[in-house]
Amino acid sequence: MTKKTLEKTIMAGLCAAIIFIGISLFRINLPAVVGKPFIHFGNTFAVVGTLILGGRYGSGAAMIGLGLFDILNGYAATAWLTIIEALVLCLVVAGVFRVVQYRPGQIKKLYLVSAAAGLIKLVTSWMTGIVESMMVGTNFFVAAVNSFLSLPATAINSVATFILVPIVYIALEKTILRRVHLN
């Protein structure tokens, strides 16, 4: 194992812990037709972790942090859906980040990445809601409508991600990221 691989693995573990804490400590439950949605900062930290670590390590951190939260907090039956959502989110974020060719200080490009993260999260949450609803015997049409009606928490989380990711990333970029070259 090279020094860079070890550093990225350690940082991925740290990011997974921060994601887990970001959900555990800062959570507001909301009523919904499907599932038990809540407002949290886990997705924001997952996106920031992906921007710092790249797609492979960032998605690993997100899948562990978000999946572990689900397993330990009564959502074990659908944790596999959360893990798939985290993977898709992080791969899209890493891809968009690469495509926009971000350079330090280009905040508009970070907002573009954050917008992509929010949009993909809305799509994956809607699809997850359909699967969850169908798992309990609901037909597809009703599941699709119910899942759509359960998206307000995801929309709020997406807006928070859109606003916070560039701010947090720029703050990290100006301090920590200049000293630690993980990319």
N, C-alpha and C positions, 0 to 999 in steps of 0.2 A: 504494500500500500504506500503510495507516494505521500509526501507531506501535504500537497494540495488536496488530495482525496480525503485524507484524514481531517483537514481543516473544514472541508465542505461537509463531511459526515457529522462532525461535531456541531457545526452551525445549523445543519438540518435538524439535529436533535434539539438544539436550543429553540429554533423556530417552531418545531412541533409543540414544545412546552409552552411557548408564548401563545400559539394559536389555541391550545387547550385552555389556558388561563383566560384568554380573550373571550372565550365563550362562557366559561364557568363563572367568572366574576362579574362580567358586564352583560347581563341578560334580562330582557323584558319580555315576558310571555304575552302572546296575543291570541285571541280566539280565532278559530278557523274551521272550515268545513272538513278539510282533510289534514291530518297530522296535527302536530303541536308546535307551530312556528313561533319563533321569538326573534327579537332584535338582538344582535350581538356583533362583536368585532372580529370574530374568527376568520371571516372571509377577507376582511381588510388585511389582517396579518398574513393570511395565506398568499395574497397577491404580493405584498411587500417581500415576503420570503422568497417568492418565485423571482421577483425582479433582482434580488440580491444573489440568489443561488443558482438561477437558471431553471429550466423546465424539469430536469430529472430530479435534482435534489429538492427543489421547491415543491414539486408535486408529492414527493415522498414525505416531506415535512407536513404538508397539508393533509394528506391521506391519513397519516398517523395521528396528528393533532385533532382533526375533525372526527375521524373514525373512532378514536379512543374515547373522545367525549361521548359520542353516541352509545358506545358499548357500556360505559360506566354510568350512564344517566338515564337508563330506561328506554333507549332507542335501539337496542341491539338487533332487533328483528329487521330493521331497515338500515343498519350501519353500512351494509354493502352498497346501498344506493348513495349514501353520503360519500363514500370512498370513491365511487365512480364519478360523482359530481365534482369532487375535489380534483381528481385527475384531469377531467375535461377542462375545468376552470383554469388550472395551472398551465396546461399545454397551450390553451388559447392565449393566455396572458404572455407566456414565453414567446409564442409565435408572433404575436402582434408587436411585442417589445423589440424583437429582432427585425421585423419588417419596417418599423418606423425609424430604425437606426438611431435610437436615442443616444444623445451625448450629454454629459453633465450640464445641468441647468436648463434643459429644454422642457420646461414645465408643461407646455401645450401637448407635447408628445406623451407625457405621463398621463395627462387627462384623457387622451385618446385611448391609451392602454386601459385606464380605469373604466372608461365607458364600455369598452369591449368586455371587460370583466363583469360589469353590471348586467349587460345584455345577455351574456352567456349564462350567467347565474339565474336570470329570469327564465330562460328557456329550459335549463336543466332542472330547475326546481319545479316548473310546470310538468315536465315529463316524469320526474320522480313522484310528484303528487298523483299523477295518473296511475303509475305502477302501484303505489301504496294503496290507492283506492280500489284498484282491481284485485289486489291481494286479499281483500276482504269480501270479494264477490260482486262488486259494483260493475255494471256494464261500461263499455268504453266511453260512450257519449256522456253519461252522467259523471264518470270519473274525470273526463276532460273539463267539464263545466265546474265541478267541485274543486278541482285542482286550480283552475284559473281564479276562482273566488277566494282561494287561500293564499294568493300571491302578495297581499299587502306587506307582510313582514319581509319578504324577499325584496320587494321594491324599496322599502326603507333601508334595508341592509345594502342594497345596490347603490343607493344615493350616498349613504355614508362611505362606502368604499370609493365611489367616484370622488368625493370631496377629500377624504383622508389619505388615500394612497400617495398622491403626489406630495402632499405636505410632509408625511412621515418619511417618504423616500428621499426627498430633497434634504431634510434635516439629517438623516443618516449619511447621505452622500457627502455633506459638508463636514462631517465629523468622522465617523467610524469607517465608512467605505473607502476613504482615501488612504487609510492606514492598512486596511485588510483588502488584498487583491484576490477576491474569490472567483471572479469571472475570467 
